Amino acid sequence: MNNQNPQLNVNINPDLVEDVKCEKCECESFTACYIIKKVPALVSPTGKEMMMPVETFSCLGCGHINKEFVPNLKK
């Protein structure tokens, strides 16, 4: 069984949680998009430079990506 992305069945009242707004225009609607990261040849599994897509969210109003949505991959 693969537990990499477990589904949580939690009943949360949407009225009790905070809406996320765009840092730039305060729109509350977002769409999935990708940030493309360059993987250097030294750390690439193929030994060659490659591109790695990382899914995130951009504002539907202005296209801005909030800082909290940019993954910190340097952990």
trRosetta pair geometry for C-beta under 8 A, 3 or more apart (Angstrom, degrees):
i j d omega theta_ij theta_ji phi_ij phi_ji
2 5 8.0 13 131 30 100 74
3 6 5.3 5 -161 -62 79 103
12 16 7.0 -124 177 63 82 111
12 17 6.4 41 153 -38 123 128
13 16 4.5 69 81 2 101 112
13 17 7.7 164 89 -11 58 87
14 17 6.1 -65 -150 36 42 105
19 28 5.3 -19 171 -136 125 126
20 28 7.0 129 79 -143 53 72
20 30 7.5 -18 96 -20 118 134
20 66 7.3 -106 174 -6 113 167
20 68 8.0 -123 -144 73 125 137
21 26 4.7 -5 176 -149 127 57
21 27 6.8 144 -158 66 73 29
21 28 5.5 -44 -101 -86 71 72
22 25 4.9 4 92 51 135 73
22 26 5.8 -93 60 -35 82 10
22 27 4.5 28 2 45 128 79
22 28 7.6 -120 -9 -64 80 29
22 30 7.7 156 -71 -79 90 92
22 59 3.9 42 -101 -102 132 137
22 61 6.2 -122 -1 46 159 118
22 62 6.5 130 169 36 158 109
22 64 5.4 104 -165 66 111 119
22 66 6.6 -143 -136 -62 47 100
23 64 6.5 -125 55 138 83 140
23 66 5.0 129 -15 -117 108 82
23 67 6.8 45 -34 0 160 88
24 59 6.8 -125 48 2 108 162
24 62 5.5 -108 97 79 129 150
24 64 4.1 149 9 -40 136 167
25 59 6.5 131 42 164 110 156
25 61 4.9 -132 92 108 144 135
25 62 4.6 136 -11 -16 138 133
25 64 6.9 157 4 12 94 131
27 59 5.1 109 63 -166 123 110
27 60 6.2 -136 146 59 143 77
27 61 3.3 178 -51 -7 155 135
27 62 6.8 170 3 2 132 88
29 59 7.4 87 82 -161 60 60
29 60 4.2 -33 108 26 104 132
29 61 6.9 113 57 -32 94 86
30 57 4.1 33 162 174 134 118
30 58 6.5 153 -156 75 84 27
30 59 5.9 -54 -103 -100 74 37
30 60 6.2 -149 -100 -23 18 86
31 57 6.8 151 72 -152 27 74
31 58 6.0 -27 61 62 80 79
31 60 5.5 97 -20 -79 102 88
32 55 6.0 -13 -167 -166 104 106
32 56 7.6 147 -152 82 58 28
32 57 6.1 -48 -99 -98 43 68
33 55 7.5 150 83 -151 29 60
33 56 6.1 -32 71 71 76 75
33 57 6.8 110 23 -132 84 19
33 58 4.5 11 11 -2 141 114
33 65 7.5 -110 65 -87 127 115
34 53 4.3 -26 -163 -162 136 103
34 54 6.4 130 -159 61 74 40
34 55 5.7 -44 -98 -95 73 50
34 56 7.0 119 -121 22 23 79
35 53 7.6 137 70 -158 40 54
35 54 4.8 -26 63 65 91 100
35 56 5.5 32 -13 6 104 130
35 65 7.4 94 -68 -151 113 172
35 70 6.8 76 -52 -132 163 78
35 71 7.4 -166 49 27 136 95
36 51 5.3 -14 -171 -170 109 111
36 52 7.2 141 -161 69 57 42
36 53 5.8 -31 -101 -98 70 61
36 54 7.6 175 -90 18 21 78
37 51 7.2 141 73 -162 44 57
37 52 4.6 -27 66 65 97 98
37 53 7.9 176 20 -87 77 13
37 54 5.8 48 -12 -15 113 118
37 73 6.7 4 -107 23 163 163
38 49 6.5 -9 -174 -171 97 105
38 50 7.8 155 -158 84 53 34
38 51 6.3 -37 -102 -103 54 63
38 52 7.7 168 -96 18 6 84
39 43 6.2 -115 -176 85 89 95
39 44 4.8 114 126 -87 113 90
39 49 6.7 160 82 -157 62 53
39 50 4.8 -11 56 64 113 81
39 51 7.1 -173 11 -91 88 11
39 52 5.1 76 -38 -22 114 115
40 43 5.5 65 67 24 87 93
40 44 6.7 -143 96 -26 37 95
40 49 6.1 -34 -141 -107 33 84
41 44 5.4 -50 -133 21 31 121
41 47 6.0 24 -173 167 88 43
41 48 5.4 -25 -117 -140 96 20
41 49 4.8 -52 -54 -51 82 65
44 47 6.1 -129 84 -23 99 10
44 48 5.9 -86 98 63 152 38
44 49 6.4 -166 -36 -105 150 20
44 50 5.1 125 -132 11 131 107
46 50 6.3 91 34 -43 124 132
54 71 5.5 -116 170 32 138 135
54 73 7.2 -108 -95 -59 154 130
56 65 6.0 43 126 -148 133 126
56 69 4.7 107 -172 157 107 101
56 70 6.6 16 -127 -94 155 41
56 71 6.7 -137 -81 -19 111 91
57 65 7.0 142 86 -132 50 81
57 66 7.6 -1 83 27 98 98
57 69 5.0 -109 48 -140 85 144
58 63 5.3 -5 167 -160 124 48
58 64 6.7 159 -159 77 78 26
58 65 5.0 -52 -101 -76 76 81
58 69 7.9 -179 -71 113 44 157
59 62 5.1 9 95 49 131 73
59 63 6.0 -46 64 9 84 10
59 64 4.7 19 12 50 127 77
59 65 7.5 -144 -7 -71 80 34
59 66 7.7 100 -49 -35 98 85
65 69 5.3 -120 -178 80 86 124
65 70 6.1 95 133 -63 119 90
66 69 4.7 91 64 1 83 105
66 70 7.7 -147 98 -14 48 82
67 70 5.9 -50 -156 20 40 112
72 75 6.4 91 116 -48 95 92
